[in-house]
């Protein structure tokens, strides 16, 4: 078996998947001979040095908003090194558009969850075996691409949440999957409706290791709806949420625990004063990320959100009453939204600011794999941009809304 080098292209927007996948490789006894590099910028000189030493694998985690940059990099690598470098893609866009990656220079694409498939692919490459025989890997000879949610689900507890060997640490993913099928989201396509939870024992184990080996003194959690932890995603499991918080706050050396704040969020109908009062006993965060998305019940129903504007406002009021600062997710330009409804959503942002809340703004993007992937991109009129810009300048609105409009147009122009 030849000595291989894996160059994992790091990027701020895919750092969480990088941490988890490198962690899986570090703990796979079959892959101890592989050298791992994870530079922020991958120079041709870096690749040249690796190729000179032996077989080189370049891996990208691809999000739909990154494709122009990544495809350009891949073309440059392919022109310079031809087949001396094996290029692998994974991530949400790769799972939704695997053939597009292959057409743009990738050799193999990992579809769906990568904790089992990606290490298996590396082992096959290191042992001169055909990766196409792996369920969930596609290449140039693939005839039919699997749908991610139809593949066998990963046991989250069986894999580390981050890479302690290379000190690539970050939030711990505590739930994966979502039983709701919001049409603007690609999660139903990627993981289906089944919710899986990382056990409290696993969370405590890895946090203890992170404190001891990496000097970790605070932790965040990843979850599409943090208040659903421990259950199947449709109800608050207060005892299990408190069990998690109680256990992690007892980890010696861990000073702060953040729960329900970015990069996680909570669904508004899950928010109650009693559960927030319980959280206050354990968490360090002063903010609570609440997904409202629109001020129109009609638009929420079209998007299949399964909650009302009124439930959102009740959640925001409860958070304020419990001394949390609500950071409210809003999506502007959702399919079916009228100009009047767009302006009403922006008016709501101003009302939220007066209440003491902040808004995390997005412009609707037709993400591949989502039910809305073939809808028109979100567009803002001049007055809307002006009003949102004013909120941003006052630091009452965060998010990438100002660049997402052009990103959405780019996604729409590249529809299949």
C-alpha positions in Angstrom: 0.0 0.0 0.0 1.4 3.4 -1.1 1.7 6.3 1.4 -1.0 8.8 0.5 -1.6 12.4 1.3 -5.1 13.8 1.8 -5.4 17.5 1.2 -8.8 18.6 2.6 -9.6 22.0 1.3 -10.7 24.0 4.4 -13.2 26.8 4.2 -15.0 28.8 6.9 -18.5 27.7 5.6 -17.6 24.0 5.7 -15.4 23.9 8.8 -17.9 21.8 10.8 -18.0 18.9 8.2 -14.2 19.2 8.0 -13.8 18.7 11.7 -16.1 15.7 11.8 -14.6 14.0 8.7 -11.0 14.5 9.7 -12.0 13.1 13.2 -13.4 10.0 11.5 -10.2 9.5 9.5 -8.0 10.0 12.6 -9.9 7.2 14.5 -10.0 4.7 11.6 -7.2 2.2 12.2 -7.0 1.3 8.5 -6.0 4.9 7.6 -3.1 5.5 10.0 -0.6 5.8 7.1 -2.5 8.6 5.4 -1.0 12.1 5.9 -3.7 14.7 6.3 -3.4 18.4 5.5 -6.2 21.0 5.9 -5.0 24.3 4.6 -7.3 27.4 4.3 -5.7 28.1 0.9 -4.5 25.3 -1.3 -1.6 26.5 -3.4 -0.3 24.8 -6.5 3.1 24.6 -4.7 1.4 22.6 -1.8 -0.1 20.1 -4.2 3.2 19.9 -6.2 5.1 18.9 -3.0 2.5 16.3 -2.2 2.5 14.8 -5.7 6.3 14.6 -5.5 6.0 12.5 -2.4 3.3 10.1 -3.6 -0.4 9.6 -4.4 -2.4 12.7 -3.6 -6.1 13.1 -2.9 -7.8 16.5 -2.9 -11.2 16.7 -1.1 -13.8 19.5 -1.2 -17.0 19.8 0.8 -19.3 21.6 -1.6 -22.1 23.9 -0.7 -24.3 25.3 -3.5 -23.1 28.9 -2.9 -19.5 27.8 -3.4 -19.6 26.1 -6.7 -18.1 28.8 -8.9 -15.0 29.1 -6.7 -14.5 25.4 -6.2 -15.0 24.4 -9.9 -12.4 27.1 -10.9 -9.9 25.6 -8.4 -10.6 22.1 -9.6 -10.1 23.1 -13.2 -6.7 24.7 -12.3 -5.6 21.6 -10.4 -6.7 19.3 -13.3 -4.9 21.4 -15.9 -1.7 21.5 -13.9 -1.6 17.9 -12.5 -3.9 16.0 -14.8 -4.6 12.6 -13.3 -1.7 12.8 -10.7 -4.3 14.1 -8.2 -7.6 12.3 -7.3 -10.3 14.8 -6.6 -13.2 13.9 -4.3 -16.3 16.0 -3.6 -19.0 15.7 -0.9 -21.4 17.9 1.0 -24.9 19.1 0.3 -24.4 20.3 -3.3 -22.5 17.2 -4.2 -25.3 15.1 -2.9 -27.9 17.0 -4.9 -25.9 17.4 -8.1 -23.2 14.6 -8.2 -23.0 14.5 -12.0 -22.4 18.2 -12.1 -19.3 17.7 -10.0 -18.1 14.9 -12.2 -18.6 17.1 -15.3 -16.4 19.8 -13.6 -13.4 17.6 -13.0 -14.1 15.6 -9.9 -13.2 11.9 -9.9 -15.5 10.7 -7.2 -18.5 12.1 -5.3 -19.7 11.0 -1.9 -23.4 11.2 -1.7 -25.1 11.8 1.7 -23.6 11.3 5.1 -19.8 10.9 4.9 -18.7 9.4 8.2 -18.7 5.8 6.8 -18.5 6.4 3.1 -15.6 8.8 3.0 -13.1 6.6 5.0 -14.2 3.6 2.9 -13.4 5.5 -0.2 -10.0 6.5 1.0 -9.2 2.9 2.0 -10.3 1.7 -1.5 -8.0 4.3 -3.2 -5.1 3.4 -0.9 -5.5 -0.3 -1.8 -6.1 0.1 -5.5 -9.7 -1.0 -5.3 -12.6 0.4 -7.3 -14.5 3.0 -5.2 -17.6 2.7 -7.3 -18.4 -0.6 -5.6 -19.1 1.5 -2.4 -22.8 2.3 -1.9 -23.0 6.1 -1.9 -19.9 6.8 -4.1 -20.4 7.8 -7.7 -17.8 8.2 -10.5 -17.7 8.5 -14.3 -19.0 4.9 -14.8 -22.0 5.3 -12.5 -25.3 4.8 -14.2 -27.8 5.7 -11.4 -27.1 8.0 -8.5 -28.7 7.2 -5.2 -30.8 9.7 -3.3 -29.1 10.5 0.0 -32.1 10.0 2.3 -32.5 6.4 0.9 -29.0 5.4 2.0 -28.5 3.6 5.4 -28.4 6.3 8.2 -25.2 6.8 10.1 -25.0 6.0 13.8 -23.8 9.4 15.1 -22.5 7.9 18.4 -20.2 5.6 16.4 -18.1 8.6 15.2 -16.3 11.5 16.7 -17.8 15.0 16.3 -14.4 16.7 15.7 -10.7 16.0 15.1 -8.7 16.1 18.3 -5.5 14.9 16.7 -5.2 17.9 14.4 -7.0 20.1 16.9 -9.8 20.9 14.5 -12.6 21.3 17.0 -16.0 23.0 17.0 -19.6 22.5 17.9 -20.9 19.0 18.7 -23.8 17.9 16.5 -26.4 16.6 18.9 -29.3 16.0 16.5 -29.4 15.1 12.8 -32.4 15.1 10.6 -35.8 16.9 10.8 -39.3 15.6 10.6 -40.6 18.8 9.0 -40.4 19.3 5.3 -39.9 23.0 4.9 -39.8 23.6 1.2 -36.8 26.0 1.2 -34.6 23.5 3.0 -32.6 20.6 1.5 -32.4 18.6 4.8 -35.4 16.4 3.9 -33.6 15.4 0.7 -30.3 14.8 2.5 -31.3 13.0 5.7 -35.0 12.3 5.4 -37.5 12.8 8.3 -35.9 10.6 10.9 -34.2 12.4 13.8 -31.1 10.9 15.3 -29.6 12.1 18.6 -26.0 11.8 19.9 -26.3 10.2 23.3 -25.4 12.2 26.4 -22.6 9.7 27.2 -21.1 10.3 23.8 -21.3 14.1 24.1 -19.7 14.0 27.6 -17.0 11.7 26.4 -15.9 13.9 23.5 -16.2 17.1 25.5 -14.0 15.6 28.2 -11.4 14.6 25.6 -11.5 18.1 24.1 -11.0 19.8 27.4 -8.0 17.5 28.2 -6.3 17.4 24.8 -7.3 20.8 23.2 -7.9 23.1 26.1 -11.5 23.3 25.2 -13.3 25.5 27.8 -16.7 26.2 26.0 -19.0 24.3 23.8 -21.7 24.9 21.2 -24.1 22.4 19.8 -25.4 21.8 16.2 -29.1 21.0 15.8 -31.8 22.1 13.4 -34.1 22.4 16.5 -32.1 22.2 19.8 -35.3 21.9 21.9 -36.2 18.7 20.2 -33.0 17.0 21.5 -33.6 13.4 22.8 -36.8 12.8 20.9 -38.1 12.4 17.4 -38.3 16.0 16.6 -41.9 16.9 17.0 -42.1 17.5 20.7 -40.1 19.1 23.5 -38.3 16.5 25.6 -37.6 18.8 28.5 -36.2 16.0 30.8 -33.8 14.9 28.1 -32.8 18.5 27.2 -32.1 19.2 30.9 -30.3 15.8 31.2 -27.9 16.9 28.4 -27.3 20.4 29.9 -26.8 19.0 33.4 -24.3 16.4 32.2 -22.2 18.7 30.1 -22.0 21.5 32.6 -20.5 19.0 35.0 -17.5 18.3 32.7 -14.5 19.5 34.6 -12.7 22.3 32.9 -15.7 23.3 30.7 -16.6 26.9 31.6 -19.4 27.8 29.3 -22.2 25.9 27.4 -24.2 27.5 24.6 -27.5 25.9 23.6 -30.2 27.1 21.3 -28.0 29.9 19.9 -26.2 30.1 16.6 -25.2 27.8 14.9 -28.3 26.0 16.2 -31.8 27.4 16.3 -35.1 26.5 17.8 -38.6 26.2 16.3 -40.9 28.8 17.8 -43.7 26.4 18.8 -41.2 24.6 21.0 -40.3 27.7 23.1 -42.0 28.0 26.5 -41.2 30.0 29.5 -40.7 27.0 31.7 -38.1 25.4 29.4 -36.3 28.7 29.0 -36.2 29.2 32.8 -34.7 25.7 33.0 -32.1 26.5 30.4 -31.0 29.7 32.2 -29.7 27.5 35.0 -27.1 25.9 32.7 -26.3 28.0 29.6 -24.0 30.9 29.0 -25.7 32.3 25.9 -27.7 35.5 26.1 -29.3 35.0 22.7 -31.8 32.5 21.3 -32.0 31.7 17.6 -35.7 31.4 16.6 -36.8 30.4 13.1 -39.8 32.5 12.2 -39.1 33.1 8.5 -42.0 35.3 7.5 -44.7 37.6 8.9 -47.3 36.0 6.7 -49.2 32.9 7.8 -50.1 32.3 4.1 -46.4 32.3 3.1 -45.5 30.0 6.1 -48.2 27.6 5.0 -47.0 27.6 1.4 -43.5 26.8 2.7 -44.8 24.0 4.9 -43.4 25.5 8.1 -46.1 24.0 10.4 -46.2 26.9 12.8 -47.9 30.3 12.8 -46.7 33.9 13.0 -48.5 34.1 16.3 -46.5 31.2 17.7 -43.4 33.0 16.6 -44.3 36.2 18.4 -45.2 34.2 21.5 -41.8 32.6 21.4 -40.1 35.9 21.0 -42.0 37.4 23.9 -41.2 34.4 26.1 -37.5 34.7 25.3 -37.5 38.4 26.2 -39.4 37.7 29.4 -36.7 35.2 30.3 -33.9 37.7 29.5 -32.8 36.1 26.3 -32.2 38.3 23.2 -34.1 36.7 20.4 -32.2 36.5 17.0 -35.1 35.9 14.6 -34.5 34.1 11.3 -36.4 35.7 8.4 -36.3 34.8 4.7 -37.2 37.6 2.3 -38.6 36.8 -1.2 -40.0 33.3 -0.4 -42.0 31.8 -3.3 -45.5 33.1 -3.5 -44.7 36.1 -1.3 -46.3 39.3 -2.6 -44.6 42.7 -2.5 -47.0 43.7 0.3 -46.0 40.6 2.4 -42.3 41.3 1.8 -42.7 44.8 3.1 -44.8 43.5 6.1 -41.9 41.1 7.0 -39.5 44.0 6.9 -41.9 46.1 9.0 -41.9 43.2 11.5 -38.1 43.4 11.7 -38.5 47.0 12.8 -41.1 46.0 15.4 -38.8 43.3 16.7 -36.0 45.8 17.1 -38.3 48.0 19.2 -39.1 45.0 21.4 -35.4 44.3 22.0 -34.9 41.5 19.5 -32.6 41.2 16.5 -33.2 39.7 13.0 -31.0 37.3 11.1 -31.9 38.0 7.5 -31.8 35.8 4.4 -32.9 36.2 0.8 -34.5 33.1 -0.5 -32.2 30.9 -2.5 -33.5 27.9 -4.6 -31.2 25.3 -3.1 -30.7 22.1 -5.0 -32.4 19.2 -3.3 -35.1 21.4 -1.7 -38.7 21.3 -2.8 -38.3 24.9 -3.9 -35.2 24.3 -6.0 -37.0 25.2 -9.3 -38.7 28.4 -7.9 -37.6 31.9 -8.8 -34.9 33.4 -6.6 -35.8 35.9 -4.0 -35.6 39.5 -5.1 -35.7 42.7 -3.1 -37.0 46.1 -4.4 -35.1 49.3 -3.8 -37.1 50.3 -0.8 -36.6 46.9 0.9 -32.8 47.0 0.4 -32.8 50.5 1.9 -34.8 49.5 5.0 -32.8 46.4 5.6 -29.5 48.3 5.1 -30.7 50.7 7.8 -31.3 47.9 10.2 -27.9 46.4 9.4 -26.1 49.7 10.0 -27.8 49.9 13.4 -26.6 46.3 14.1 -30.2 45.1 14.5 -30.0 42.9 11.4 -27.3 40.3 10.8 -26.8 37.6 8.1 -25.7 37.5 4.4 -28.9 38.9 3.0 -27.0 41.6 1.0 -25.0 39.0 -1.0 -27.6 36.2 -1.1 -29.7 38.0 -3.7 -26.9 37.6 -6.3 -26.1 34.1 -5.0 -29.8 33.2 -5.6 -29.7 34.5 -9.1 -26.6 32.5 -9.8 -28.2 29.3 -8.5 -31.3 29.9 -10.6 -29.3 30.5 -13.8 -27.6 27.1 -13.4 -30.8 24.9 -13.0 -30.7 21.6 -14.7 
